[in-house]
């Protein structure tokens, strides 16, 4: 068998990298017995022993030593071995049992205490002042189809055109809402009707959403529920409106992650703030709690089109007491606003004011330490489950939104995620690049020389020449070099680096790896026209837009509607909300897609790129 046809084991690579990493850390500590339990388990391939090693955060040790310990303990957290502690069937059974347990838990909640009732009253006032009145037209203005799977649209087929394939899925209420909306845009009802033969229906009525399980860690799966196609359109718009309301009061969801990381870093220094996380946060938001906190007009807008029945993987249909789960367009902003309002209410009771020290991103929360006991008591009574493994109130460690800090030091560990167990040469090369770049983002080259030497040798074996790429390329494209630096660990031997062609003025042409997905020829152009030229006010179409329909026999798929050009009354204005405009009429030809990507497919291929980046030569 030739080298090009030889497959590589991901398990063996991960184990070898881990062993090298432990040896490097031992050299840093000058302790040749450190991490012996981890090392023995990996060498003996005793996965059960490896998973049962406990790691406790005491919070008082040296930050640099903590970073090493944390890296070793977390290295395999998101990686599943081919023969891991739990089989796929066991993970599925565990996830379903947990979902049913959560449903039973929130349905058994009794009346709230007097203190919690006061907190909810204040929180409701906070929610009302944040959201203001519900505006139907504003909601509709922001509706659009998402990019992920929905009922009737598989993930691999998800694209704009696939959403408009009849029959479109939705509940009876969603279908009535969407049909009334589209009646103001008759060409698209004609477009749907053109697909339906012999009186077939435009829509598919859905009465339950399917519970889908996706990988999370080696010991758990995440529950999501893909929405109906019409439901995803509607809930997306409502979610955008809620995000805009949160942004008005200083909580911009698009940038809150970076803010949380900085707040977590500061809290790891002064220790005056808590970072808290919840287990099954979206699943524990009950219908009654949303009813109690949100204004009636907002609650009705969300609840009227909600599908309450859930189909479990075994086909069992259960009624869900959860208001919204992962997969619904407004779930994340609802989480953010709900938890934020409760925290602000607790602070108002204790201090008499709102607090800017409180910040929430989904179920990641940061708030002053003096609120901790009251928050835990209130959240427990409301049915939420505090994740004590990811909640930190004492010591020097804090974690939030992907930022892990100990005494102000970034100790975020590199955690390679799961993939295929057997890899072809180029996929194996890409995995080597991902591991190398991930480690170099967290560790200096002099700290892990043995690990980097091993990865370098593996790259040379599988690829012959190592690909260097600019630092802003994906981790699996090649070994990332900064604009003025390249990795030291080649020790000056650039004969193993893939050749680059200097094009002049510091610009180079260089090879890199890229996943080339499979594509299909796209002949369904009308939905792309609608997405690109949709008026700002769909409900006021007759007032704001005029539409010109002309037949072009050379484009038969478009001739079904007779569309050649959609002409607004004057140049089409873009980004009006940000005060910018581009006078650029949109014509049909700019919306014609030659092909669409088949999601989740593809293979790694060698490509060439052009960029300006310097490569340092010479040794350490």
N, C-alpha and C positions, 0 to 999 in steps of 0.2 A: 504494500500500500504506500503511495507517495505521500509526501508531507502535505500537499495541498488537499488531499482527501481525508486526512487524519482529523478526527474529532477530538475535542479536548473536554476534560471534566471540570465543571465549575466548582464542585465540591473540593476536588483536589487542589485547585488553585487557591480557593479561600483558606483552606487549612494551611497550605504552605506559607501564604502571606501572613497569616496569624502567628505561626511559629516564628517567622523571621521578625515580626513586630515585637513579640515578647522578648526575643534575644536582644534586640536594640534597646528596649526599655530596661532590661537587666543591666546592660552596660552603662546606661545613664544613672542607674541607682547603685551600681557596684554591688548588687545583691544577686548572686547567681541562683538563688532559690525562690525569687519572687515569681508569683503567678504559676507555681508548680501545679496546682490543681487544674488550672485551665490547660496548661501545656500537656499534662498527662491525659486529660480527657480527649484532646484533639488528636494526639499521636495514637492513642488506642481506639480512636473513632467511637468513643463512648458518649454518644449524643445525650443520653439521659443524664449522665453525671455532669456534662457541660451545662445543660439547661438548669440543673438544680443548684448550681453554685450561686449563693446569695451575695448581692452587692448592696451594702448599706451606705447611705450618705450621712456621715456624721456631721459634716459642715465645719469642722474645726481643724482639719489637717491642712498641710501645705498645699497651696493651690496648684502648683506644678505637679506635685505627686498625685493630687486628686485627678488632674487631667489625664495622666497615664492610666490610673486605675479605672477611670470612667471609660476611656477608650477601649481597654481590654474587655471590660464587662459589657460594653454595648456593641462590640464589633459584629456579633451574629444576631443582634436583636431583630432585624428586619429580613434576615436571610433564612430561608428554609432549606435544610438538607434534603437530599432525595429520600432518605429514611430518617425523618425527624421524630421528635418526641410524640407528636400528634399526627395521625393520618388525616387525609382530606375529609373523610367521612366523619371523623371525630370532631374536626373543626366545624363542619357544617352542623352537626348535632348540637355542639356547644353554643354556636351562634343563635340557632333557633330557640334553644332553651333559654338563653339570655334574653332574647326578644320577648318571649312569652312571659318570662319572669318580670320584665320591666312593665309590660302591659298589665299584669296582675297587680304589680306594686302601685302604679299610678291610679288604677281603678279602685283601690282599697283606701285611698286617702280620705280621712275624715275631715270634719270642720276644722278650720284654722284657729289657733289661739288668738287672744285679744291683741297681743303684740304683733303677730304676723298679719292680722287683719289691718292694723294701723299701717304697717309697712306697705301692704298692697294698695291701700288707699292713697298713700303718698306716691307710690310707684305709678299708679294709674294717672295721677296728675302730671307726672313727669312724661309719661308716654304721650298723653294728649297734647301737651305743650310742644313736644318734639314733632309729632306727626301733623298736627293741624287737621283741618277737614279733608276728607277723602275727595279727590277730584277724579271722576270717571274719565274725562277726556285726557287728563294728564297721564293716567294709567294706560289708556289705549295708545297714546303717542309713543310710549316706550316699549310696547309689546314687540317681541321678535322671537324667532325660533332660536333655541340654543344649538350647541354644537355636539351634544352628546346623544346617546341613545334615548329613544322614547318608545312607547308601546306601538308596535308595528314597524319601527325603524331600528334595525340592528345597528350596533356601534360601528361595524365595518362599513355600513352603507350611509351613515349619518352625513348629510349635506343639505343645502337649502332645497334642492330639487326633490330630494327624498321625502321632505315634509309634506309636499303637495301631491303625493301619490294617493289616489283614492283606493280604498276608503280611509279617510283621516280619523284617527282614534280620539275619543273624548267621552266624557260622561254625558248623559242627556242634557244636563244643565250647561255644560261647556259647549256642546254642539249648538244649542239654541243661541247662546251668546255669540259664538263665532259666526254662525250663519246670518244672524242679524247684522253683524259687523260687515261681513263680506257682501251683503246685499247692496251696500253702498259702492261696491266695486265689482259690478256684474261680470267683467271679463274673466275674473278668477272663478266664479261659479261656472261659467262656460268652460273654463279650463278643466275643472274637476269633472264636469258633465261629459266632456269629450273622452274621458278615460273610462266612463261607466257605460257598459253595453247592456242592452236588454233590461233596462230598468234597474241596474245594480245601484246600491246606495252610495251617496257621496261620503257618508260617515260610518264609522264603526263604534257602536255604543259599548263603553267599558264600565263595568260596575266594581272592579277591584284592581288594585295595583299589585304587581308581583314583587315579592321580597327577593332581592338579589344580593348575593354575598361576594365580596371582592377581598383580595389579600390585604392584610393590615400588618401583622407581625407573625412570628413563627407560631404563636399560640392563640391567635384570634383572627377572625374575619370581620370585615366591616359590613353592616347592613345598609343597603341603599334601595330606593324604590324609584326606578325610572318612571317619569310622569307620562301621561298621554301626550300625543303630539299637540293637540289644542291646549291642553293644560300647561304644557311647557311654554307655549306662546304667551298665555295669559299670566302665569305666575312670574315669568321673567320680567314683564313690564312692571308688575307690582313690586317686585324686589328692587328694581332700579329706582322707583319712586321712593321707597323706604331708605335706600342708600343715600339719596339726595337729601332727605330730611335729616339723617344722621350727620351728614357732612356739614349742614348748616349750623349744628351745635358743636362742631369741632371734632367729630369722629368720622374721618374719611376712611372708609374701609379699604380703599385702594392703597393707602399708605400706613395703616395702623400696625402692620407687622413690624416695620422698621421702628416705629415708635415704641412698641412693646419690647423689642430687643434692647433698646436703649434704657427704658425704664427698668427692665430686669437687671441690666448691668449695674445701674446705680443702686438698685435694691440689694444686690449682692455685696455692695460696699457699706452702705449705711444700715441695712437690715431693718428698715422701718416700714417696708411694704411687703405684702404677701403676693406670691404668684400662685393662682389656683386653677385647677382644671377639673372638669366633671367627666364622669363615665356615662356613655350613652346619652349625651346631653340633648340631642334633638329628639330622641325617642321618649324622653321623660317630660317633654313639654306637653302638658295635657290640654284638651279642648277647654276645660273649665278655667284653667289658669289664663289662657289667652282671652277668653271671654271676660274674665275679671279685670284684666289689665288694659286691654285695647279698647279704644272708642268703638261704639256700636257700629258706625258706618264702615270703619276699617275691618272690624270683625266679620260683618256680613259680606263684605267684598271678598275676604279670604275664605270664609267658611262655606259660602253658597256654592262654590265650584270645587270644594274639597271632596276627594273620594276616600271614604272612611274604611272600606273593606280592603283587607290585605290577603293575597294568595301566598301561602307558604310554599317552599320548594316541593313539599310532598303533595301539593294540590289542595290542602285544607284552606278554607276561607274563614278568616276571623275578622271580627270587628275591632278596629284599632282605636284605642283611647288617646293615641298620640295625635297632636294637631298637624304636625308636618315633620317629615323625615328628610334625610339626605337624598337629593334627587329632585326636590321641589324648588322652584326658582326663588321663592322668598324665604326659605328656611334660614339661611345664614343671617340676613338682616334682622329677622324676627328674634333669633337667638341673641344677637348682639344687643338689640334694644331692650329685650326682656331682662336679661341679666344686668345690663347697665342700670335700668330703672330700679331694680330691687336693691342693688348696691348703693345707688344714690339715695334711696329712701332710708336705708339703714344709717347712712351717714347723716342725713337730715335729722333723724331722731336723736342721734348722739351729739351732733355739733350744731345743728340748726342751720346748716348751709349745704349747698351742693359742693362737690369737691372735684377739682381738676386732676387730683392725684389718682382718681379712679379711671380706669380704662378697660375696655372690653373689646375683644375681637373674637366673635363666635362664642366659644366656651372657654377661651383663654382670658383670665381676669387678673387684674392687678389693682390692689387697693391697700389702704393703710392697715398696719398690723393690729391697731387697737379695735378694728372692726371684726377681726377674725372669728372669735367665738360666736358673736351675734350672727354673722353671715352663715356660718356652718349650721347653727341651730335653725335659722330661717329657711335655708335651702333644703335641709333635711325634712322639715315640715311640709315644704312645697313639693316634695317627692323627688328632688334631685339627689344624685349620688356623688359625693365629693370623692375624686380620685386621689387618695392619700399618697399614692406612689408618685404623683406629679404635682403635688401641692406643697409649697415650701413657705413656712412661717418663721423658722428659726435657722440659725447658722449662717454660713457664708455662700450658700448655693441658691440660685434662682434660675428659673427656666420659663420661657414664654415665646411662643410663635417661632420656634426653631432657633432661638438664642439661649445658650446655656452658659452661665457665668458663675465663677467661684472667686469671691474676693476681687471682683472686677476683671478677672482674666477670662477670656473666651475659652471655654473648655468643651465646646461642641464636638462630639466624637464623629468620626467618619463611620457611617453605617451603610454598607453596600446593600442594595435591595435585591430581592429575588428575581431570577430570570430563568432561562432554560438551563437544564442541568448538563446537557451535552451541546457543545458549541463548535461550529465550523470555524476554520482558521481566521477569517476576517471578523467574525463575531467575537471570537476569543481575543483577537488583537484589540477590538473596541473595548472589551471588558477590562483588559490590562490598562488601557488609557484611562478609563473611568476610575479605576482603583488608584492609579498613580496620581492623577490630578486631584482626586478627593483627599488623598493623604497629604499631598503637598500644600493643599489649601489650609491644612490644620497643623502640619508639622514641618519644621525646617529640615533641610537636607542632612545637616550634620547630626540631627537627632535620630533619624531612621536610615542610616547608610546601608545596612544590610538588607532591609526590606526593598529599598530602591534599587540596589544592585541586582537583587533577585528578579524584580519586575523588568529591569532593563534587559537582563539576559533572556528572559522569556519573550520580550518583544523582538529581540534580534533573532531568536530561534523561529518565531512564527512569521515575522514580517521581513526579516533580513535587514531592512532599513527602517529606522524609527522616524515617524512623521512628526515634525514640529509645526504647530499652528499658532496663530495669534491668540492671545488670552481670552478674547471674547467669543471664541468658537466653542461649540458643545464639548463636554468632557470626553465623549467617545469619538471625537473627530481626529484626535491626535494629542501629542504631549503639548500642553499649553505653555507658551512663553510670553512673558510680559513685554511691553513695548521696548524696554531697554535691558531686558534680562532673559536668560535662558537657563535651564537647570544645570547645576554644577555637576551632577552625578555622572555625566559622561566623561569626566576627568580629562577633558581635552581631546578625546578620541572621537572626532566628528566623522570618521569613516563609516560609523554606524548610523549616521543621520541621513535621511532621504534628501537627495539633491534638490536645491531650489534654484530657480533661474532669476537672476537679477534683471529687471526690466528697466532700471534707471530710476534716479531720484528716490532711492530707498524702497522701491516697490518690488516685491518678489512674487513669482508664480510658484506655488508649492502644492504638493499632494496632501490630501486628507481623506478621511473616511466619512461616508454619508449613507444613511439608510435611504435607499431608493424604493419607495412604495409602489405597489401595483396601482395602475390607473384604469379607468374605463372611459370610453368615449361618451361625452355628455351631449345629449340631444334635447334635453329638457331645459330650454333656455328661459322660458317665461318667468319662472320663480326668481331667477337672478335679476331679471329686468325689474320686477316688482321690488325686490330687496334694495336695489341700487337707486331707484327713482321714487321710492315711496314718499308721499307727501308728509309734511310735518303733522298735519291734522287729518288722519284717515277719515274721521267722522265728518269733516267739513270739506270733502273732496270737491264737491261741486262749486264751493265758494273759492277755493284756493288754486285749483288746478284745472287746466283743460287738457284733454287727451286726444291725440290724433291717431286714428287707426287707418292704416293703409295696407293693402295686401301685397305681399311679395312672394311670388310663386317659387323663387329660388331657395327659399327657406321654408320648406313644408311644415316643419315642426312649429314654426312661429305663425305660419299662415293659418293655422287652426284658429287663432284669435285675430288674424289680420293685423298683427302688430309690426310696424317697422320702426316707429319712433314715438317716444313719449315726450311731449313738448310742454314744459311748464310755461306759465305766462311771463316770460322773461327768463334771463339766465338763472340757472339753479344755484341757490346759495347754500354753502356748506358751513357747518360749525357756527351757526348763528349765536348759540348760547355763549360761546367764548369770544364773541366780538370779531371773529375772523370770517372772511368771505372769499370765495374763489368764483369768479364768473366763468363757469365752465359748463355749457350745456351737456347733458348726458344723452347720448344716443345709444341705440340698441347694440351697435357693433361693439361697444366697449363692455357690454355685459355678456357677450357670448363666450362661454368657457369651452375650450376644446376638449377638456377631460377633467374628471374629478378623481380624487385620491380614494383608494379603498383603505379605510382605516385599519390599523393593526396588521398590515401586511408589509412586505418588503424585505430586502436583504442589503447587507453592507457592500458598498462598491467604492472603488478608488476614484476620487474626483480631484479636480484642480481648482484652486482658488487664487485670488490676487489680493494682496494687502501690503501695507507698509508696516513692517516690524523688523527690528534689529535682532540679530543673533550674536550673542557674545561668544567669542572663541577663547580657548585657553582653559587651563585647569583651575583648581581651587585657589 
